[in-house]
Amino acid sequence: MARFVAHVPLRWTDQDAYRHLNHARAVTLLEEARIDLFFDAASASGVGGFATGLLVVELGVRYRRQITYRPEPLLVEMWVDQVRAASFRISYALHDGASESDPVAIEATTGMALFDLESQRPRRITGDERAFLEKWGEA
């Protein structure tokens, strides 16, 4: 399976009162990694449709270990494990460090829907978008 890898910065303000990564900020780090894949990498591949309307419709997060502040970025691996007509699901492994050999601290999934902002309705995935999703899908 191909996994997209993103590095996300950990900020001092991402900590909670116990000096660990705040749960809401953890979801923001996953969002930043998702932007790298579906806005930056997709656009660089000539697939711009994700940037015109992509909504989170479901979120699941499992915290496996606490993350304390450090100046180095965290590594997030992402892959697509489900594709439907107008939606797909992304799985994440957020590591407690900048390397794939660092332990996984957070496992998560987000259900995503393509959305036409003008008509305010979901839309179907195009052939180019499907091919991009399959590039990062389970083998």
C-alpha positions as CSV (number, residue, x, y, z in Angstrom):
1,M,0.0,0.0,0.0
2,A,1.3,3.5,-0.9
3,R,1.2,5.9,2.0
4,F,1.5,9.7,1.7
5,V,3.9,11.1,4.3
6,A,3.6,14.7,5.6
7,H,5.5,16.4,8.3
8,V,3.5,18.8,10.5
9,P,5.0,21.3,13.0
10,L,4.2,21.0,16.7
11,R,3.7,24.4,18.2
12,W,4.1,25.4,21.8
13,T,0.4,26.4,21.9
14,D,-0.6,22.9,20.9
15,Q,-0.1,21.7,24.5
16,D,-2.7,21.3,27.1
17,A,-2.4,22.1,30.8
18,Y,-0.6,18.8,31.4
19,R,2.0,19.7,28.7
20,H,0.8,17.1,26.2
21,L,-0.6,17.6,22.8
22,N,-4.2,18.8,23.2
23,H,-6.8,16.5,21.6
24,A,-8.4,19.3,19.5
25,R,-5.0,20.4,18.3
26,A,-4.2,16.8,17.3
27,V,-7.1,16.9,14.9
28,T,-5.8,20.1,13.5
29,L,-2.4,18.5,12.8
30,L,-4.2,15.7,10.9
31,E,-6.1,18.4,8.9
32,E,-2.8,20.1,8.0
33,A,-1.4,16.8,6.7
34,R,-4.6,16.3,4.8
35,I,-4.2,19.7,3.1
36,D,-0.7,18.7,2.0
37,L,-2.2,15.6,0.2
38,F,-5.5,16.9,-1.2
39,F,-4.6,20.5,-1.9
40,D,-0.9,20.6,-2.6
41,A,0.0,17.1,-3.9
42,A,-3.2,16.7,-5.8
43,S,-2.9,20.1,-7.5
44,A,0.8,19.4,-8.3
45,S,-0.5,16.2,-10.0
46,G,-3.0,18.2,-12.0
47,V,-6.0,17.2,-9.9
48,G,-7.6,20.4,-8.6
49,G,-11.1,19.3,-7.8
50,F,-10.5,18.5,-4.2
51,A,-9.6,22.2,-3.5
52,T,-13.1,23.3,-4.8
53,G,-15.1,21.4,-2.2
54,L,-14.1,18.7,0.2
55,L,-15.9,18.2,3.5
56,V,-15.2,16.1,6.6
57,V,-18.3,14.1,7.2
58,E,-17.0,11.7,9.9
59,L,-14.1,11.6,12.3
60,G,-12.7,8.8,14.4
61,V,-9.6,9.2,16.6
62,R,-7.8,6.8,18.8
63,Y,-5.1,8.2,21.1
64,R,-2.4,5.5,21.8
65,R,0.2,7.6,23.6
66,Q,0.7,11.2,24.8
67,I,2.8,13.5,22.7
68,T,5.0,16.1,24.5
69,Y,6.3,19.3,22.9
70,R,9.5,19.2,20.9
71,P,10.7,21.5,18.2
72,E,10.9,18.8,15.5
73,P,7.9,18.2,13.3
74,L,5.7,15.1,13.7
75,L,5.3,12.5,10.9
76,V,1.8,11.7,9.6
77,E,1.2,8.8,7.2
78,M,-2.0,8.7,5.3
79,W,-3.7,6.3,2.9
80,V,-7.2,5.9,1.4
81,D,-8.9,2.8,2.5
82,Q,-12.4,3.3,1.0
83,V,-13.7,5.0,-2.1
84,R,-17.4,5.3,-3.0
85,A,-19.2,7.3,-5.7
86,A,-19.1,10.7,-3.9
87,S,-17.0,10.0,-0.8
88,F,-13.9,8.3,0.5
89,R,-12.2,7.5,3.8
90,I,-8.6,8.5,4.8
91,S,-6.7,6.6,7.5
92,Y,-3.9,8.3,9.5
93,A,-1.0,7.2,11.6
94,L,0.5,10.2,13.5
95,H,3.9,9.2,14.9
96,D,5.5,10.5,18.1
97,G,8.4,11.9,16.2
98,A,9.6,12.7,12.7
99,S,10.4,9.2,11.5
100,E,8.3,6.2,10.5
101,S,10.2,4.2,13.0
102,D,8.9,6.4,15.9
103,P,5.9,4.9,17.6
104,V,2.4,5.7,16.4
105,A,0.7,8.0,18.9
106,I,-2.6,8.6,17.1
107,E,-4.6,6.5,14.7
108,A,-7.5,8.2,13.0
109,T,-9.9,8.2,10.1
110,T,-11.9,10.9,8.3
111,G,-14.8,10.3,6.0
112,M,-14.7,12.8,3.2
113,A,-17.3,14.0,0.7
114,L,-16.8,15.9,-2.5
115,F,-19.1,18.9,-2.4
116,D,-20.3,21.4,-5.0
117,L,-20.3,24.7,-3.2
118,E,-22.5,26.5,-5.7
119,S,-25.3,24.0,-5.7
120,Q,-24.7,23.1,-2.0
121,R,-24.9,19.4,-2.8
122,P,-22.5,16.4,-2.8
123,R,-20.9,15.6,-6.2
124,R,-19.5,12.4,-7.7
125,I,-15.8,11.7,-7.8
126,T,-14.3,12.3,-11.2
127,G,-12.0,9.8,-13.0
128,D,-8.9,11.9,-12.3
129,E,-9.8,12.2,-8.6
130,R,-10.5,8.5,-8.4
131,A,-7.1,7.7,-9.9
132,F,-5.4,10.0,-7.5
133,L,-7.2,8.4,-4.5
134,E,-6.3,4.9,-5.8
135,K,-2.6,6.0,-5.9
136,W,-2.8,6.3,-2.1
137,G,-5.1,3.4,-1.6
138,E,-4.7,-0.1,-0.1
139,A,-3.2,-2.6,-2.5
